[in-house]
Amino acid sequence: MTVTPLMWRALDNFAKLFKYMPKFPLDWDIPSQTLVSYKNSKNLFFWKLLMFSLFGANSLYIILLLGQVFGSVQLTFVQLLISILFLGLGLFIKLLEILMFSFTDNVSQSINSLVILEKQIHFKKLLTNGQKLDIIGLVLNGMIGSFASYTFIVPTSSAYMQFDAYSLTQIHLVPLAFRNVSIYIITPLKVTLFINCWIIIRTLSLTVCVATLSALMITSCISSLNNKARIIAISGRAKISKYFLEYDSCQIILHMAADFTTQAAALFLFYAFLFCIIYNFVALKMYRIIPMPLFLFFPAVALLTLHLVKLLLPIMIGVSEESNELRNKWRRCLVSCHDKRDDKQKNFHQGFMKLLKQQFRL
């Protein structure tokens, strides 16, 4: 399955939605249709401020949870559960942004190279594609649109219901004598709730789109190389050279992204396991306890995690199966080549020994 224009449009919609945000380590450029990496400290100055804002909210949640453990803070069950959920999501986004910052050059170069390779391999197929219903493209674009609404619903409802980190800090950690004064400090800080929510939604949207498109392109390239390997033995020298060029290019791209993908996959698997359990529990058992519309955020994340697993897991299994099949084919070809070489050497030695025997008899 090749990547369709509707799938690429999801990244365009993502870039349009977050075009007023400052530069992040990894971003999508609409005119060039490429991933752009930023690692200069001047370009990422405002990104560091945003990460500090997210770090501050996570730190307050950690302090509240530690106070609950040691008995100095008495959170209700709903406050405790929402604090754990928001803290887990915030830490996940923080770790993911740090990971993108560490490997931003490798990720952007490998994915941009993968786009070029996929277009070269499936050039004729891309020209005739576009008549079938693109379910994945519709899901990605629908996800971007639905996430845009949560950037206003979640921070507004959490601040109004006093489930955010700053409201909980004011209620449980600030003494009564200073609570009236703290309103003038904490109320302006609640504006950062919108910023933190935009960071979370942006990172999730970019990660889902890039991971889905990259997995589809890798599957498409490996599947094409696997199919071409069947007729490579009867092809001409030009086609064989082109095939090995595509094969080596795919191998280089996978090596470039190996460090990022292994760590990102471990992070995704760990948090997917946690999110599936906790968010599904909230969605099924607490629909009368957590007020609306804040409750709608939790089943949305649970459904997103479930659909991501259903979408990406078969693709990853397909990549593994196609890669193993391709490797086994070339292993058999390699063994066959060694057998032919050994047979030639064996025949040469046998002929040479016969010649010596004839000469000895003479």
Residue pairs with C-beta under 8 A, 6 or more apart in sequence:
1 216
1 219
1 220
2 118
2 122
2 125
2 126
2 129
2 216
2 217
2 220
3 118
3 213
3 216
3 217
3 220
4 129
4 130
4 134
4 136
4 137
5 130
5 137
6 134
6 137
6 138
6 141
7 134
7 136
7 137
7 140
7 209
7 212
7 213
7 216
8 33
8 213
9 137
9 141
10 137
10 140
10 141
10 143
10 144
10 209
11 28
11 209
11 210
11 213
12 28
12 30
13 141
13 144
13 145
14 28
14 144
14 202
14 205
14 206
14 209
15 27
15 28
15 29
15 30
16 30
17 144
17 148
17 205
18 198
18 202
18 205
21 198
21 202
22 45
22 46
22 47
22 50
23 38
23 43
23 44
23 46
23 47
24 38
24 44
24 47
24 97
24 100
24 202
25 37
25 38
25 39
25 44
25 47
25 97
25 100
25 101
25 104
26 35
26 36
26 37
26 38
26 100
26 104
26 107
26 108
26 206
26 210
27 35
27 36
27 38
28 34
28 35
28 36
28 206
29 35
29 36
33 115
34 108
34 112
34 115
35 107
35 108
35 111
35 112
35 210
36 108
37 104
37 105
37 107
37 108
37 109
38 44
38 104
39 101
39 104
39 105
44 101
50 195
50 199
51 94
51 97
51 199
53 192
53 195
53 196
53 199
54 90
54 93
54 94
54 196
54 199
55 94
56 192
57 86
57 90
57 164
57 165
57 166
57 192
57 193
57 196
58 87
58 90
58 91
58 94
58 165
60 165
60 166
60 168
60 169
61 83
61 86
61 87
61 90
61 165
62 87
63 169
63 173
64 73
64 75
64 83
64 165
64 168
64 169
64 172
64 173
65 80
65 83
65 84
65 87
67 73
67 172
67 173
68 74
68 75
68 80
73 172
73 173
74 172
75 83
75 168
75 172
77 289
78 163
78 286
78 289
78 290
79 163
79 168
81 282
81 286
82 158
82 163
82 290
83 163
83 165
83 168
84 278
85 278
85 279
85 282
85 298
86 158
86 164
86 165
88 271
88 274
88 275
88 278
89 200
89 301
90 196
90 200
92 267
92 271
93 199
93 200
93 203
93 204
95 267
96 203
96 207
96 264
96 267
97 199
97 203
99 260
99 263
99 264
99 267
100 107
102 260
103 257
103 259
103 260
106 256
106 257
106 259
106 260
107 257
107 260
109 256
110 253
110 254
110 256
110 257
111 210
111 213
111 214
111 257
113 249
113 252
113 253
113 256
114 214
114 217
114 218
114 221
114 253
115 217
117 217
117 221
117 246
117 249
117 250
117 253
118 217
118 220
118 221
119 126
120 246
121 220
121 221
121 224
121 225
121 246
122 220
122 224
136 212
136 216
136 311
139 307
139 311
140 208
140 209
140 212
143 205
143 208
143 304
144 205
144 209
146 300
147 201
147 204
147 205
148 201
150 197
150 201
150 297
150 300
151 194
151 197
151 198
151 201
152 194
153 293
153 294
153 296
153 297
154 197
154 294
154 297
155 164
155 190
155 193
155 194
155 196
155 197
157 291
157 293
157 294
158 164
158 193
158 294
159 167
159 190
159 193
161 291
161 294
162 168
162 171
163 294
164 190
164 193
166 186
166 189
166 190
166 193
167 186
167 190
169 186
170 179
170 182
170 183
170 186
174 182
204 304
208 304
208 308
211 312
212 311
212 312
212 315
214 257
215 312
215 315
215 316
215 319
216 315
218 254
218 319
219 315
219 318
219 319
219 322
221 246
221 250
222 250
222 319
222 322
222 323
222 326
223 318
223 322
225 243
225 246
225 247
225 250
225 326
226 322
226 325
226 326
226 329
228 243
229 243
229 326
229 329
229 330
230 329
232 239
232 240
232 243
233 333
235 243
272 305
272 308
272 309
275 301
275 302
275 305
276 302
276 305
276 306
276 309
279 298
279 299
279 301
279 302
279 305
280 302
282 290
282 295
282 298
282 299
282 302
283 298
283 299
283 302
286 295
286 298
287 295
290 298
